[in-house]
Amino acid sequence: MNSSGSGSPSSDVLVDMQELRDTALDAIRTIGYSANDAAVLLDVMMYAQMRGNNQGIIKITTNGLARNEDATPMRVEHDTATCARINGNREVGMAVLYRATEMAVQKAKSAGVGIVGTHNTSTSTGALGYYCRQAAKQGVICLAFAQSPEFVAPYGSKEALFGTNPIAAGFPTSDTSSPLVMDLATSAYALFGLLEAKTAGRKIPEGVAQDAAGRVTTDPSEVLDGGAIRVFDGGHKGSSLALLVELLGGALTNAAIEDKKAKKSWGNLVVCIDPKQLGWTADEFQRRVDTVCRRVKKCEPLPDHGEILLPGERGDRVEDANERAGSIKVEANLWKDLQDMAAKAPPRDSADSATAPSSIFAASSGGMPESNGAPSTSRGTGKDSWGMDTRLVHPTDPCDDPYAAVAPPLYQTATFKQPDAVSMGPYDYTRSGNPTRAQLEHHIAELEGGDRGFAFASGMAALTAVTRIVRSGETILAGDDIYGGTSRLLGSVLPKQDINVVHVVMSDLDAVESALNKNKVKLLMLESPTNPRMQVIDLQRISAMAKKANPDTVICVDNSIMAPVYQRPLDLGADVSMTSATKFIAGHSDVTAGLLTTKGKELGDEIYFHQNSEGTAASPFDCWLSIRGIKTMKLRMDKQSDNAMKIARFLEKHPLVSRVHYPGLETHANHDVQRRQASGYGSLLSFNTHDVNASRAICEKSKLFKITVSFGSVSSLISMPCFMSHASIPAEVRAERGLTDDLVRISAGIEDAEDLIADLKEVMDEYLMETTGKRADVSASRTVEELESRETWLLERIRELESKVKTSK
């Protein structure tokens, strides 16, 4: 990378917009980000680049996006109806602030005000106006304050102590696509403006920065070599404003530390306000904003000042001009550095083209961003830009139907007539191929973002086909909390073929890494969330670990609980994704089938060889039912997921329940991982009662929940896994894995949530009354803060008693 800035100043080059996006995306991918994270980072930076703001793609080539080796998934460590605090855990600042703004918007929409602070992020946030614009598009006022690396000297000092500390505000206007955004900085110049100037061999403006001795300089190298940027006005007011940001974005968010530069840790604060809290409708408030802006615009300009511009208006015009032109000027050295980085990126398919991420700020309070391959909300008309609902209904049809039936035809036949005695048509025998099956297989490959799809007679038939790639003496690594059928396959079938099977706790990343390094793993089998304890596995990190330990490891993810509607494992590093069509795809408990999607020709060819040779393909009729069911899958899953969340909230408060396992709950250990790698929480949940009789009563006496195995049906289902779906796992192994007999699993259907909760409540209250003589009081919510407060009080009380005992002795 050549960014030294040596030599004569370079000129700008004109770059096609899509080429710039694709090149920048590839360059980001070389740093190690997933396609989804890369899309978010690119969108933030392109906002700046399009507007002529030097918080743009210069960050890519100057280590502004460098990943911290100590980074772990961000975590919400404090959460109330109106406020939250996120520990970034050393993750990139843009991704953390993206999440914080989403939370603030959602809280403002539900409670009127949303205040979210972040701390412990290892990089700055990029152009702050981006986040405020996204929030204002949702009809809320947004204020954002961001700490940044220490390159700014307080007034009168030569030492850099403050960051450039931007402040931004966004206000909704009557033009919902173009809110009023104020993007300010407390410094006279931007850090990345210095880096850009150095790269281009240009000087910086007079008076905006100083060298290490405190002397004014126009040489960016002198500023970067121990110097400092000055506050925007060069005086006390600029210093005061910078200090304000340090207090709001630092002290308030737990980011006030002694040496930010050494720690590389910065904080941010986002405040969102719904104008309705002051009694205004959205239209009324927007009209008032328009009125104020119109008065400012109508002010008579000075003789040498052509036009009064609103904050952000100049940037809006630059952005509009660049969009119309379809191209943008980029500094020549920067463009060369970007191309050099992008050239080192691994190959990607067409589905990975650089498009903006879908807006996470429009999600409902119970929803999540449509990520992992979901298209932008600013959609074009091409198939690649369609949303999930549309893609489910309108697949590419690989078969030629001469009658163009709206409902795909069912080819319920075993054989096909051939054109003559010495040549073959596209199909000959249904075991080897069938047009109905081909449509389903092609559709699932499109939805998963894979190269090839396969339909099997069951999910277990699909997983068994995957294990066929493992030879005698080779090793399979799997989790400890897995589906009972998978456990039986790994524990009782494959060892007969002299295949080694190793189990590890997949939520323990250190244990996973150790197992991968200790064993030459041929096949890594993952589930997330797991069944039935609903543990969330970091698919992206584990996939990266596996490929690092052995590039030849094949990674297979059982994606049945999420389906491609909510999660796309191939985007997260997997080679194979398995989804049981019995569950959400068919969705009505009338199909048994399993679907595989693979990456790469060689792997696809081997899977097909075994499918055809062993006769494990799904029947045409089951494929036809799955094709019909897949069209309404998202409608059903969204309703089921919403019901599951409400049931989980109810169970969390009931005294008969000791623990609820559902990734949608903030108390779930890997809630943040689920949000990052999936776009929903799903409809499967489980809970403990510590009383097998209580669990049995809940299952047997409820009226709306059918006792049965499986999940994903339109009907709500209930079971005790240790006695049903996971009974094949030996009792001692279940105990070792924390799979207790009292565990109850619920698959939420599409019924009214109020009816389902009332059904459960009646049974649970009745059992509680019979066994304790007490009525359940679930009116009070046991928040995390209350539990922590109670725990603190108990510990203090214990210390007091211990002290008294010692004194008495």
Salt bridges, closest charged atoms under 4 A:
ASP22 OD1 - ARG348 NH2 3.73
ASP26 OD1 - ARG29 NH1 2.73
ASP26 OD1 - ARG348 NE 2.47
GLU77 OE1 - ARG75 NH2 3.56
GLU77 OE2 - ARG85 NE 2.77
GLU77 OE2 - HIS119 NE2 2.55
ASP79 OD1 - LYS107 NZ 2.55
GLU91 OE2 - ARG676 NE 3.87
GLU102 OE1 - ARG99 NE 3.86
GLU102 OE2 - ARG675 NH2 2.46
ASP211 OD2 - ARG215 NE 3.22
GLU246 OE2 - LYS260 NZ 2.92
GLU307 OE2 - LYS297 NZ 3.02
GLU307 OE2 - ARG317 NH2 2.72
GLU313 OE2 - LYS297 NZ 2.92
GLU313 OE2 - ARG317 NH2 3.07
ASP316 OD1 - ARG51 NH1 2.58
GLU319 OE1 - ARG51 NH1 3.14
GLU319 OE1 - ARG133 NH1 3.12
ASP340 OD2 - LYS336 NZ 3.05
GLU370 OE1 - ARG379 NH2 3.67
ASP389 OD2 - LYS634 NZ 3.96
GLU441 OE2 - ARG437 NE 3.30
GLU446 OE2 - HIS442 NE2 3.69
ASP480 OD2 - ARG533 NH2 3.74
ASP481 OD2 - ARG533 NE 3.80
ASP538 OD2 - ARG676 NH2 3.01
ASP571 OD2 - ARG568 NE 2.89
ASP575 OD2 - LYS547 NZ 2.93
ASP605 OD1 - ARG452 NH1 2.97
ASP605 OD2 - LYS601 NZ 2.65
GLU606 OE2 - ARG471 NH2 3.02
GLU606 OE2 - HIS610 NE2 3.99
GLU614 OE2 - ARG468 NE 2.68
GLU614 OE2 - HIS610 ND1 3.85
ASP638 OD2 - LYS634 NZ 2.79
ASP642 OD2 - LYS646 NZ 3.26
GLU666 OE1 - ARG649 NH1 2.96
ASP672 OD1 - ARG99 NH1 3.18
GLU700 OE2 - ARG696 NE 2.64
ASP741 OD1 - ARG734 NH2 3.74
GLU762 OE1 - LYS703 NZ 3.47
ASP765 OD1 - HIS654 NE2 2.76
ASP765 OD2 - LYS761 NZ 2.61
GLU766 OE2 - LYS701 NZ 3.68
GLU785 OE2 - HIS78 ND1 3.24
GLU800 OE1 - ARG797 NH1 3.34
